[in-house]
Amino acid sequence: MRNKSLTKSSLDDIPGVGEKRKKALLSHFKSMEDIKNASVKELSEVEGLNKSVAENIYDYFRKGE
C-alpha cells in the first residue's frame, strides 16, 4: 500500500495544514526555514491559507522560543 504523502514534515503537526496547504507553502516559500521565519502576514499571502491557519503555523514555530 502506498502512502498519500511521501514526505513527513513538521507542517503535518499543525492544525489546518493538509497536503494541499503544505504543497502551497513549500511552493511559495521554497524552504522550511523560510516558512519558519515568515510573519503571519506573509503566511496569509499563500494561496489557500486564511489568517487563522497562518496564525497556527506562526505560533507552532514560535512555541519553543
Helices and strands as residue ranges (DSSP letters): G 10-13, H 19-29, H 32-37, H 40-44, H 51-62
